[in-house]
Amino acid sequence: MLCYAPLWDNLYAGQINTFALLAIALAWRASRRGDERLAGVALAVAIVLKTSPALLLLHFTAARQWRAVAACAVTGVVLSAAAALVWRPEYLRTWIDVSMATAASTFDYMNLSVEAFAMRLGGESVGKAVHKVLFVSALLVALRRRGRFERLVVVMAAFSPIVWYHHLVYLLLPIVSALRAAPWCAWSAVALLQIERPVADHVPALASVPTLAGMLLLFCVPFGEPVDAGSAVTARGGAGPAAA
């Protein structure tokens, strides 16, 4: 983690994404352990800090972890109400307006999102159409495969309207998860993400290519794919399929 460039970009810029990542990681861990309420509360904290983690609610919906969905909704309302009381309700409206305006904006080569890259290649109309098609396709694949949570984190990071380099800190979760399933994919993705800045600075035409290639690698990792039954039983101390 401490050797990962996007983390240092967060620290340098004073960004809050690392705290959102920790909340997302807690939600992932709690979900795997069956603690739905804690998972929902943790995800709500992440959503309050940054809007994009709301996409991860699809994981709990697909898993039918309704307690997690309810806990997330209640916690999100409580935290938002607390913020409105501490400051002013108008700030919440301003935050919503700014978020909507930002999502509808286009940015320069430093925006690493799929949409921005597609727009640079094919123009605004083509880029937005390609973005929608790829986004829906990625969601359908993510929701039907093992490692749903990890894949949704990749989709969240790739298809947000604006993806700055410090947003790539979210990919630490699928990277760490991929270390066991496909270590070569994990380390290759890390290498690609680490070189994004120098590539973008020196060859602007290739900006976001390393990042999107690294994201694609992580999305294709066989997270939690079933192993051979005999190997699994042997690993547990059995003698093979017959012992099961």
VEXGUTOR-914781 format. One line per 8 residues: number of its first residue (from 1); their letters; for each residue x, y, z negated of N, C-alpha, C, O, CB. Coordinates in steps of 0.05 Angstrom, whole numbers, plus 5000, padded with zeros to 4 digits. Atoms other than C-alpha are relative to their C-alpha. Glycine has a CB too. Layout:
BEGIN
NUM> A> X:Y:Z:X:Y:Z:X:Y:Z:X:Y:Z:X:Y:Z ~ ...
end
This chain:
BEGIN
1> MLCYAPLW> 5017:4976:5000:5000:5000:5000:5017:5025:5000:5012:5044:5014:4981:5000:4976 ~ 4983:4976:5002:5055:5049:4982:5018:5003:5024:5031:5024:5027:5017:4998:4975 ~ 4985:4998:4976:5090:5035:5048:4982:5006:5024:4991:5006:5047:5016:4975:5006 ~ 5019:4996:4978:5027:5050:5089:4997:5030:5005:4988:5045:4987:4972:4987:4992 ~ 4998:4972:4993:5032:5117:5125:4973:5015:4995:4974:5037:4984:5008:5003:5028 ~ 5025:4984:5005:4957:5137:5123:4995:5006:4970:4983:5026:4964:4977:4984:5010 ~ 5002:4993:5029:4960:5133:5046:5015:5025:4994:5005:5042:4979:5010:4976:4983 ~ 4984:4977:5005:5015:5184:5045:4988:5025:5013:4990:5047:5003:5029:4997:5009
9> DNLYAGQI> 5014:4978:4987:4976:5227:5094:4977:5010:4982:4972:5034:4981:4989:4991:5027 ~ 5021:4992:5019:4919:5227:5043:5011:5016:4977:5000:5036:4969:4985:4975:4989 ~ 4987:4986:5022:4965:5247:4987:5010:5028:5008:5007:5047:4993:5023:4983:4988 ~ 4990:4975:4991:4997:5302:5028:4978:5021:5004:4981:5044:4998:5016:4996:5026 ~ 5022:4982:4994:4930:5331:5050:4981:5004:4978:4962:5020:4980:4986:4990:5025 ~ 5019:4998:5023:4895:5322:4983:4973:4989:5007:4953:4999:4998:4997:5029:4992 ~ 5025:5013:4991:4842:5277:5015:4991:4980:4979:5007:4969:4963:5003:4987:5027 ~ 5012:5018:5020:4795:5234:4974:4995:4972:5010:4983:4955:4996:4974:5012:4990
17> NTFALLAI> 5005:5026:4988:4793:5174:5021:5011:4977:4984:4998:4955:4984:5011:4999:5027 ~ 4988:5022:5015:4838:5132:4976:4981:4992:4977:4979:4968:4971:5027:5008:4989 ~ 5019:5006:5021:4787:5137:4919:4976:4986:5012:4965:4967:4999:4992:5025:4985 ~ 5022:5013:4987:4732:5118:4967:5007:4971:5007:4991:4953:5005:4991:5015:5026 ~ 4990:5027:4994:4774:5058:4989:4999:4983:4975:4990:4960:4977:5029:5002:5011 ~ 5001:5016:5025:4781:5035:4917:4972:4992:4993:4967:4970:4983:5014:5016:4977 ~ 5028:5007:5006:4706:5039:4908:4990:4979:5019:4975:4961:5011:4982:5025:5002 ~ 5008:5020:4980:4695:5000:4973:5012:4972:4992:4999:4952:4994:5009:5008:5028
25> ALAWRASR> 4987:5025:5007:4746:4947:4950:4986:4988:4976:4983:4963:4974:5030:5005:4993 ~ 5014:5010:5023:4709:4941:4883:4973:4988:5009:4965:4967:4999:4995:5022:4979 ~ 5025:5010:4990:4643:4932:4921:5004:4973:5014:4988:4955:5011:4987:5020:5019 ~ 4993:5025:4986:4675:4878:4965:5006:4978:4980:4996:4955:4983:5024:5004:5018 ~ 4993:5020:5020:4704:4842:4905:4976:4991:4984:4972:4967:4980:5021:5011:4981 ~ 5024:5007:5016:4639:4845:4865:4981:4984:5017:4968:4966:5006:4987:5025:4989 ~ 5018:5015:4982:4599:4820:4925:5009:4971:5002:4993:4953:5002:4999:5013:5028 ~ 4989:5027:4997:4645:4760:4933:4996:4984:4974:4994:4959:4975:5030:5001:5007
33> RGDERLAG> 5003:5014:5025:4637:4744:4859:4970:4997:4992:4964:4985:4972:5014:5015:4978 ~ 5028:5002:5006:4561:4750:4862:4989:5021:4981:4966:5019:4972:4994:4973:4990 ~ 5010:4979:5018:4557:4812:4818:4988:5023:5017:5001:5042:5024:5024:5011:4982 ~ 5013:4982:4981:4507:4849:4861:4997:5029:4989:5001:5048:5004:4972:4989:5007 ~ 5004:4973:5011:4493:4907:4814:5025:5017:5000:5025:5040:5008:4989:4998:4971 ~ 4974:4985:4999:4566:4926:4807:5008:5006:5028:5018:5028:5033:5022:4983:4986 ~ 4994:4995:4972:4575:4919:4882:4984:5024:5010:4995:5041:5024:4994:4975:5017 ~ 5017:4978:4991:4517:4967:4894:5009:5027:4988:5010:5047:5002:4971:4995:4994
41> VALAVAIV> 4990:4975:5014:4542:5018:4843:5026:5009:5013:5029:5033:5018:5003:4995:4970 ~ 4974:4993:4988:4612:5016:4872:4997:5012:5028:5010:5031:5035:5019:4976:5001 ~ 5004:4990:4973:4587:5025:4943:4987:5028:4999:4994:5045:5016:4982:4981:5016 ~ 5012:4974:5002:4544:5084:4921:5021:5022:4994:5019:5044:5004:4979:5000:4977 ~ 4978:4981:5006:4606:5118:4892:5015:5007:5026:5021:5030:5031:5019:4989:4979 ~ 4986:4995:4975:4641:5109:4959:4984:5017:5019:4995:5035:5032:5006:4973:5014 ~ 5017:4984:4982:4581:5137:4997:4998:5029:4991:4997:5047:5007:4972:4987:5001 ~ 5001:4973:5011:4577:5197:4951:5025:5016:5007:5025:5039:5013:4995:5000:4970
49> LKTSPALL> 4975:4987:4994:4650:5211:4964:5003:5005:5030:5012:5026:5038:5024:4983:4990 ~ 4998:4998:4971:4648:5198:5039:4975:4986:5012:4967:4965:5003:5026:4987:5011 ~ 5025:5010:4990:4586:5186:5082:5002:4973:5015:4985:4956:5013:4988:5020:5019 ~ 4998:5023:4982:4612:5132:5129:4997:4973:4986:4988:4954:5000:5027:5001:5014 ~ 5004:5027:5012:4613:5074:5078:4971:4991:4998:4966:4968:4991:5012:5000:4972 ~ 5028:5008:5000:4537:5075:5082:4995:4977:5020:4976:4962:5017:4982:5024:5007 ~ 5002:5022:4980:4547:5028:5142:5002:4973:4986:4991:4954:4996:5021:5003:5022 ~ 4995:5026:5013:4569:4974:5093:4975:4990:4986:4975:4967:4977:5022:5004:4979
57> LLHFTAAR> 5026:5010:5010:4497:4970:5067:4990:4977:5017:4974:4960:5008:4980:5022:4998 ~ 5009:5021:4982:4486:4926:5127:5010:4972:4991:4997:4952:4995:5010:5005:5029 ~ 4990:5025:5011:4529:4873:5094:4982:4989:4979:4975:4965:4980:5029:5003:4989 ~ 5017:5009:5021:4486:4870:5033:4972:4993:5010:4958:4975:4999:4998:5021:4978 ~ 5026:5006:4988:4423:4871:5075:5000:4973:5014:4982:4956:5011:4991:5022:5020 ~ 4998:5025:4986:4447:4814:5119:5004:4977:4981:4994:4955:4986:5024:5001:5019 ~ 4996:5021:5020:4468:4775:5057:4976:4997:4981:4976:4980:4963:5025:5005:4983 ~ 5024:4999:5017:4400:4790:5025:5007:5004:4971:4995:4993:4953:4985:4973:5003
65> QWRAVAAC> 4993:4993:5027:4434:4818:4964:4985:5026:4993:4996:5048:4992:5031:5004:4997 ~ 5018:4977:5004:4375:4863:4948:5006:5015:4975:5001:5039:4973:4971:4990:5000 ~ 4993:4986:5024:4399:4879:4878:5022:5020:5006:5023:5042:4995:5009:4980:4978 ~ 4978:4982:4993:4461:4910:4909:4989:5024:5015:4997:5047:5010:5021:4985:5017 ~ 5012:4978:4984:4419:4951:4958:4986:5019:4981:4988:5043:4983:4981:4989:5021 ~ 5015:4984:5019:4374:4975:4901:5019:5016:4982:5014:5040:4977:4981:4983:4983 ~ 4981:4986:5018:4433:4991:4855:5014:5023:5015:5019:5043:5003:5020:4980:4989 ~ 4987:4979:4984:4466:5030:4911:4982:5024:5003:4991:5047:5000:5008:4989:5028
73> AVTGVVLS> 5019:4978:4996:4403:5071:4925:4996:5016:4974:4997:5041:4975:4974:4989:5010 ~ 5005:4986:5025:4390:5087:4852:5024:5016:4991:5022:5039:4983:4992:4980:4978 ~ 4975:4987:5008:4462:5104:4836:5006:5024:5018:5014:5045:5008:5024:4981:5001 ~ 4996:4977:4982:4467:5148:4898:4982:5023:4994:4991:5046:4994:4996:4991:5028 ~ 5019:4979:5008:4405:5187:4878:5009:5014:4974:5008:5038:4972:4971:4989:4998 ~ 4992:4989:5026:4429:5195:4806:5025:5018:5003:5026:5040:4992:5005:4978:4980 ~ 4975:4984:4997:4499:5219:4826:4995:5026:5016:5006:5047:5009:5021:4983:5014 ~ 5006:4976:4985:4471:5267:4878:4984:5020:4983:4989:5045:4985:4984:4993:5025
81> AAAALVWR> 5015:4983:5017:4421:5295:4828:5018:5013:4979:5015:5037:4973:4977:4985:4986 ~ 4981:4989:5019:4477:5304:4777:5017:5022:5012:5021:5042:5000:5018:4978:4989 ~ 4985:4979:4987:4518:5342:4827:4984:5025:5005:4994:5047:5002:5011:4989:5027 ~ 5017:4976:4995:4459:5387:4844:4995:5015:4974:4993:5040:4975:4973:4990:5011 ~ 5004:4986:5025:4449:5402:4770:5026:5014:4991:5024:5037:4980:4992:4980:4978 ~ 4974:4988:5008:4523:5416:4757:5006:5025:5016:5015:5045:5006:5023:4981:5002 ~ 4996:4977:4983:4528:5462:4816:4972:5012:5008:4957:5020:4991:5016:4993:5026 ~ 5026:4989:4992:4468:5484:4858:4989:4981:5022:5004:4970:5038:5002:5029:5010
89> PEYLRTWI> 5012:5017:4979:4418:5445:4902:5007:5009:5028:5008:4993:5046:4970:4999:4996 ~ 4994:4990:4973:4436:5490:4960:5026:4988:5011:5029:4986:5035:5002:5031:4999 ~ 4975:5012:4991:4505:5459:4962:4996:4973:5014:5010:4966:5033:5019:4997:4976 ~ 5006:5026:4987:4475:5392:4979:4990:5004:5028:4997:4990:5047:4979:4985:4983 ~ 5010:4993:4973:4438:5423:5038:5023:5009:5018:5024:5001:5041:4978:5022:4998 ~ 4977:4991:4985:4502:5457:5060:5017:4977:5009:5027:4976:5031:5017:5021:4984 ~ 4983:5024:4994:4540:5391:5056:4987:4984:5022:5001:4975:5040:5003:4983:4975 ~ 5014:5015:4980:4486:5357:5098:5003:5014:5027:5009:5001:5048:4971:4996:4993
97> DVSMATAA> 4998:4985:4975:4487:5413:5150:5028:4998:5012:5031:4994:5036:4993:5029:4996 ~ 4972:5001:4991:4563:5413:5155:5006:4972:5010:5020:4969:5031:5019:5008:4978 ~ 4995:5028:4991:4565:5337:5160:4987:4995:5027:5000:4982:5044:4989:4980:4979 ~ 5014:5004:4974:4514:5337:5217:5014:5015:5022:5017:5004:5044:4971:5008:4998 ~ 4986:4985:4980:4551:5392:5254:5026:4988:5007:5034:4987:5030:5004:5029:4990 ~ 4974:5013:4995:4617:5356:5246:4997:4975:5017:5012:4970:5035:5014:4993:4973 ~ 5005:5025:4986:4588:5291:5271:4994:5005:5030:4999:4988:5047:4978:4984:4987 ~ 5008:4993:4973:4563:5327:5334:5022:5014:5015:5019:5021:5039:4975:5017:5000
105> STFDYMNL> 4979:4985:4988:4629:5360:5348:5020:4982:5014:5021:4958:5009:5015:5017:4979 ~ 4978:5014:4987:4687:5339:5393:5026:5013:4992:5027:5037:4988:4996:4999:5031 ~ 4975:4990:5009:4759:5346:5374:5022:4992:5019:5018:4977:5039:5006:4990:4972 ~ 4977:5005:4982:4828:5342:5405:5011:4972:4997:4999:4954:4986:5022:5021:4994 ~ 4989:5027:4999:4875:5284:5414:5006:4988:4972:5011:4964:4970:5026:5001:5015 ~ 4996:5010:5026:4884:5278:5339:4976:4985:4989:4978:4971:4969:5007:5023:4981 ~ 5023:5016:5007:4814:5249:5334:5004:4972:5012:5005:4968:5036:4973:5013:5010 ~ 4993:5027:4992:4826:5174:5336:4976:4982:5004:4980:4958:5007:5018:4988:4980
113> SVEAFAMR> 5024:5016:4998:4754:5150:5343:4997:4988:5028:5009:4998:5047:4976:5016:4992 ~ 5007:5012:4974:4729:5105:5398:4986:5020:5018:4992:5022:5042:4983:4975:4996 ~ 5015:4981:4984:4681:5159:5421:5019:5021:5012:5017:5028:5035:4979:5014:4983 ~ 4982:4979:4990:4736:5213:5426:5018:4989:5022:5023:5002:5042:5016:5011:4977 ~ 4982:5011:4980:4782:5166:5464:4985:4995:5026:4995:5000:5048:5012:4973:4990 ~ 5016:5005:4976:4726:5145:5512:4993:5026:5015:4992:5027:5039:4974:4985:4993 ~ 5007:4974:4987:4708:5218:5524:5025:5012:5014:5022:5026:5034:4990:5020:4979 ~ 4975:4990:4987:4781:5235:5540:5004:4986:5026:5015:4998:5045:5024:4997:4981
121> LGGESVGK> 4996:5016:4976:4781:5180:5592:4979:5005:5021:4985:5008:5045:5002:4971:4994 ~ 5021:4999:4980:4713:5187:5624:4982:5024:4999:4962:5025:5013:4983:4976:4996 ~ 5018:4977:5003:4683:5253:5603:4980:4996:4978:4977:4975:4967:4986:5006:5027 ~ 5018:5001:5023:4630:5270:5552:4978:4980:5003:4973:4964:4985:4989:5027:4995 ~ 5023:5018:4996:4570:5233:5581:5008:4971:5001:4996:4954:4987:4985:5008:5025 ~ 4991:5028:4998:4608:5170:5599:5011:4991:4973:5006:4968:4964:5021:4997:5022 ~ 4988:5007:5025:4646:5171:5534:4980:4993:4978:4983:4974:4964:5018:5022:4990 ~ 5021:5005:5020:4584:5175:5491:4984:4975:5006:4977:4960:4988:4981:5024:4998
129> AVHKVLFV> 5014:5025:4993:4550:5120:5530:5016:4975:4993:5006:4956:4982:4993:5000:5030 ~ 4982:5022:5007:4610:5074:5523:5001:4996:4970:5001:4973:4960:5029:5006:5011 ~ 4999:5002:5029:4613:5090:5449:4976:4986:4989:4978:4969:4972:5002:5028:4988 ~ 5025:5013:5010:4540:5070:5438:5000:4971:5006:4993:4955:4989:4976:5014:5012 ~ 5000:5028:4992:4547:5005:5476:5020:4984:4983:5013:4962:4973:5007:4997:5030 ~ 4980:5014:5015:4611:4985:5441:4993:4998:4970:4998:4978:4957:5028:5013:5003 ~ 5008:5000:5028:4584:5005:5373:4979:4979:4993:4982:4964:4974:4989:5028:4992 ~ 5021:5020:5004:4521:4963:5379:5011:4972:5003:5005:4954:4987:4977:5005:5020
137> SALLVALR> 4988:5027:4995:4561:4904:5407:5017:4992:4976:5016:4969:4967:5017:5000:5025 ~ 4982:5007:5023:4612:4908:5350:4983:4994:4975:4990:4976:4960:5018:5024:4994 ~ 5018:5005:5023:4556:4911:5298:4988:4972:5002:4987:4957:4982:4978:5020:4998 ~ 5013:5026:4996:4522:4849:5327:5021:4978:4995:5014:4957:4983:4989:4997:5028 ~ 4979:5020:5004:4588:4810:5327:5007:4999:4970:5009:4977:4959:5025:5006:5016 ~ 4992:4999:5028:4606:4833:5256:4979:4987:4982:4986:4973:4963:5004:5029:4991 ~ 5021:5010:5017:4539:4814:5227:4995:4970:5003:4982:4957:4987:4974:5015:5006 ~ 5005:5028:4995:4540:4744:5257:5025:4983:4994:5024:4959:4998:4992:4996:5028
145> RRGRFERL> 4976:5015:5005:4611:4724:5238:5008:5000:4971:4999:5017:4955:5023:5012:5017 ~ 4989:4999:5027:4647:4706:5174:5018:5025:4997:5027:5036:5017:5016:4974:4995 ~ 4985:4975:5004:4685:4763:5142:4984:5024:5008:4995:5044:5018:5026:4999:5016 ~ 5018:4978:4992:4625:4808:5154:5008:5027:4988:5009:5047:5002:4971:4993:4993 ~ 4993:4975:5014:4646:4860:5102:5025:5012:5013:5026:5036:5019:5004:4995:4970 ~ 4975:4990:4988:4717:4865:5130:4996:5012:5028:5007:5033:5035:5021:4978:5000 ~ 5004:4990:4973:4693:4872:5201:4984:5026:5001:4989:5043:5017:4985:4978:5017 ~ 5016:4975:5001:4642:4925:5182:5018:5024:4991:5013:5046:5000:4977:4997:4981
153> VVVMAAFS> 4981:4978:5007:4699:4965:5150:5015:5009:5024:5019:5033:5028:5019:4990:4978 ~ 4986:4992:4975:4736:4963:5216:4981:5016:5018:4989:5036:5030:5010:4974:5015 ~ 5019:4986:4984:4673:4984:5253:4995:5028:4989:4994:5048:5004:4973:4985:5001 ~ 5003:4974:5014:4663:5040:5202:5023:5019:5007:5019:5043:5013:4998:4997:4970 ~ 4976:4984:4995:4734:5065:5213:5003:5007:5030:5012:5029:5037:5025:4986:4991 ~ 4996:4995:4972:4733:5059:5289:4979:5017:5013:4985:5033:5031:5001:4973:5015 ~ 5022:4987:4986:4665:5086:5308:4988:5025:4987:4968:5035:4996:4978:4980:5004 ~ 5008:4974:5011:4657:5146:5262:5006:5021:5021:5025:5019:5036:5015:5006:4973
161> PIVWYHHL> 4996:4979:4980:4650:5209:5304:5028:5013:4998:5040:5020:5019:4979:5021:4997 ~ 4974:4988:5004:4714:5237:5274:5017:4981:4983:5009:4973:4961:4998:5028:4986 ~ 4982:5017:5015:4772:5193:5253:5028:5013:5000:5043:5012:5020:5002:4971:5014 ~ 4974:4988:5004:4833:5230:5227:5019:4977:4990:5009:4956:4982:5000:5024:4981 ~ 4980:5021:5007:4897:5192:5211:4996:4991:4971:5000:4968:4964:5028:5010:5004 ~ 5003:5008:5028:4882:5194:5136:4976:4981:4996:4975:4968:4975:4998:5024:4982 ~ 5022:5018:5003:4817:5157:5148:5008:4970:5004:4993:4952:4995:4978:5007:5021 ~ 4991:5028:4995:4857:5095:5169:5008:4986:4974:5014:4962:4974:5024:5000:5019
169> VYLLLPIV> 4995:5013:5025:4870:5082:5095:4979:4978:4994:4985:4959:4980:5001:5021:4977 ~ 5021:5020:5004:4804:5044:5096:5008:4972:5011:4998:4952:5001:4974:5009:5013 ~ 4993:5025:4988:4836:4991:5139:5018:4983:4982:5023:4960:4989:5014:5005:5026 ~ 4985:5016:5019:4878:4969:5080:4985:4975:4991:4996:4954:4986:5009:5016:4976 ~ 5016:5022:5010:4820:4925:5058:5000:4977:5020:5007:4954:5012:4971:5009:4995 ~ 4998:5023:4981:4815:4883:5122:5029:4990:5004:5033:4967:5010:4988:5007:5026 ~ 4972:5009:4997:4891:4883:5127:5008:4980:4978:5019:4959:4984:5019:5025:5000 ~ 4993:5017:5022:4900:4853:5058:4985:4973:5002:4996:4952:4997:4993:5014:4973
177> SALRAAPW> 5016:5025:4997:4843:4803:5071:5011:4983:5023:5010:4958:5022:4971:5007:5005 ~ 4990:5015:4976:4875:4784:5138:5027:4987:4994:5036:4970:5010:5002:5019:5023 ~ 4974:5011:5005:4942:4768:5106:5000:4970:4996:5019:4956:5002:5012:5014:4975 ~ 5002:5029:5004:4918:4699:5087:4989:4986:5025:4999:4965:5033:4981:4994:4977 ~ 5012:5013:4977:4875:4684:5149:5017:5001:5024:5019:4981:5039:4973:5013:5006 ~ 4984:4996:4975:4921:4711:5203:5022:5020:4994:5019:5043:5003:4983:5008:5024 ~ 4979:4980:5008:4985:4744:5175:5012:5015:5024:5019:5038:5022:5021:4986:4985 ~ 4988:4987:4978:5013:4758:5244:4982:5023:5011:4992:5043:5019:5006:4981:5023
185> CAWSAVAL> 5018:4979:4993:4950:4798:5261:5001:5023:4981:5002:5046:4989:4971:4989:5002 ~ 4999:4979:5020:4954:4836:5196:5025:5017:5003:5023:5042:5003:4999:4987:4972 ~ 4975:4984:4998:5027:4856:5204:5002:5014:5026:5013:5036:5028:5024:4982:4995 ~ 5000:4986:4974:5019:4872:5278:4982:5024:4999:4989:5045:5010:4990:4981:5022 ~ 5018:4977:5003:4960:4917:5260:5014:5022:4984:5012:5046:4991:4974:4992:4987 ~ 4986:4981:5016:5002:4951:5207:5021:5015:5017:5023:5039:5016:5014:4987:4975 ~ 4979:4988:4983:5059:4963:5256:4988:5020:5020:4998:5042:5024:5015:4978:5015 ~ 5013:4982:4981:5011:4993:5307:4990:5026:4987:4993:5048:4997:4977:4986:5014
193> LQIERPVA> 5011:4977:5014:4978:5039:5256:5023:5018:4990:5019:5043:4989:4983:4991:4977 ~ 4977:4984:5010:5046:5062:5229:5011:5018:5022:5021:5040:5016:5021:4982:4989 ~ 4988:4985:4978:5069:5086:5298:4981:5020:5013:4989:5033:5033:5012:4982:5020 ~ 5019:4983:4987:5006:5125:5315:5009:5029:5002:5008:5041:5024:4973:4999:4985 ~ 4993:4972:5000:5032:5193:5295:5023:5007:5020:5019:5025:5036:5009:5008:4972 ~ 4979:4994:4980:5098:5192:5334:4991:4996:5029:4999:5011:5046:5025:4983:4994 ~ 5010:5005:4973:5063:5163:5395:4983:5024:5008:4986:5034:5031:4984:4974:5002 ~ 5018:4978:4993:5009:5217:5393:5015:5026:5003:5008:5043:5021:4979:5003:4978
201> DHVPALAS> 4985:4975:4999:5059:5273:5381:5018:5002:5025:5021:5023:5037:5018:5003:4976 ~ 4981:4999:4978:5107:5253:5437:4987:4992:5027:4996:5001:5048:5022:4981:4995 ~ 5014:5008:4976:5058:5221:5487:4970:5004:4995:4956:4984:4991:5007:4970:5009 ~ 5028:4995:5006:4990:5255:5477:4980:4983:5017:4958:4977:5007:4993:5029:5004 ~ 5018:5016:4983:4960:5215:5535:4995:4973:4987:4974:4960:4994:5012:4996:5028 ~ 5003:5026:5012:4969:5152:5493:4989:5002:4971:4989:4983:4956:5026:4985:5000 ~ 5010:4995:5027:4940:5183:5429:4976:4981:4995:4959:4977:5012:4991:5029:4997 ~ 5020:5019:5011:4896:5133:5390:5002:4972:5012:4988:4954:5003:4973:5011:5005
209> VPTLAGML> 4997:5027:4988:4918:5074:5434:5011:4981:4979:5000:4959:4976:5019:5001:5024 ~ 4991:5019:5021:4960:5043:5377:4980:4994:4979:4976:4972:4970:5026:5011:4987 ~ 5020:5003:5021:4905:5055:5327:4977:4982:5009:4970:4963:4995:4988:5027:4992 ~ 5022:5016:4990:4850:5025:5370:5009:4971:5005:4993:4953:5001:4988:5012:5025 ~ 4990:5027:4996:4894:4965:5387:5002:4986:4973:4996:4962:4971:5027:5001:5014 ~ 4999:5011:5027:4907:4954:5313:4973:4993:4989:4970:4972:4976:5015:5018:4981 ~ 5028:5005:5009:4833:4959:5297:4989:4975:5014:4975:4959:5001:4982:5024:5005 ~ 5010:5023:4985:4817:4909:5352:5012:4974:4989:4998:4954:4986:5006:5003:5030
217> LLFCVPFG> 4987:5023:5012:4867:4860:5323:4986:4992:4974:4980:4968:4969:5030:5005:4995 ~ 5012:5006:5026:4836:4866:5254:4971:4990:5003:4962:4973:4988:5000:5025:4982 ~ 5027:5008:4995:4766:4859:5282:4998:4971:5009:4978:4957:5003:4986:5018:5020 ~ 5000:5027:4988:4785:4793:5316:5012:4979:4981:5013:4956:4988:5015:5000:5026 ~ 4988:5020:5019:4817:4761:5254:4979:4980:4992:4956:4987:4987:5011:5015:4975 ~ 5019:5021:5009:4784:4694:5236:4996:5000:4970:5005:4981:4957:5009:4973:5010 ~ 5004:4998:5029:4765:4717:5165:4983:4976:4990:4961:4972:5000:4987:5026:4993 ~ 5016:5021:5013:4743:4658:5123:4990:4978:5018:4970:4965:5011:4978:5012:4986
225> EPVDAGSA> 5010:5021:4983:4736:4610:5181:5004:4973:4986:5024:4969:4972:5015:5000:5027 ~ 4997:5026:5014:4724:4538:5156:5024:4985:5009:5032:4985:5032:4975:4983:5005 ~ 4976:5016:4994:4785:4494:5152:4992:4971:5004:4968:4964:4999:5021:5002:4977 ~ 5005:5028:4996:4790:4420:5168:4991:4987:4973:5003:4992:4953:5025:4985:5011 ~ 5011:5010:5024:4748:4381:5118:5020:4983:4984:5022:4985:4960:4975:4983:5006 ~ 4980:5017:5013:4803:4330:5104:5021:5016:4986:5030:5009:4963:5012:4981:5019 ~ 4980:4983:5011:4854:4384:5092:4990:5014:4975:5004:5016:4955:5010:5021:5020 ~ 5012:4986:5022:4807:4421:5045:4998:4982:4975:5005:4990:4953:4973:5011:5007
233> VTARGGAG> 5003:5019:5023:4793:4359:5002:5027:4993:4989:5030:4991:4965:4985:4975:5009 ~ 4973:5007:5009:4866:4340:5000:5012:5023:4983:5025:5017:4963:5018:4995:5024 ~ 4989:4977:5014:4884:4411:4977:4988:5001:4972:5001:5011:4953:4994:5026:5015 ~ 5013:5000:5026:4835:4401:4919:5008:4976:4983:4999:4973:4960:4969:5001:5003 ~ 4990:5023:5015:4869:4336:4899:4986:4974:5007:4991:4954:4994:4997:5005:4971 ~ 5014:5024:4992:4823:4287:4934:5017:4984:5020:5040:4991:5026:4974:5007:5013 ~ 4985:5017:4982:4843:4232:4982:4991:5003:5029:5001:4989:5046:4997:4971:4991 ~ 5009:4996:4973:4807:4257:5043:4969:5001:5001:4957:5003:4980:5010:4977:5018
241> PAAA> 5029:4999:4998:4735:4258:5070:4985:4980:4983:4964:4985:4973:4992:4997:5029 ~ 5013:5020:5016:4718:4193:5035:4997:5007:4971:4978:5001:4957:5014:4973:5003 ~ 5000:4992:5028:4736:4222:4967:4978:5020:4995:4967:5021:4973:5027:5011:4992 ~ 5021:4980:5004:4686:4278:4978:4973:4986:4995:4953:4999:4991:4998:5019:5025
end
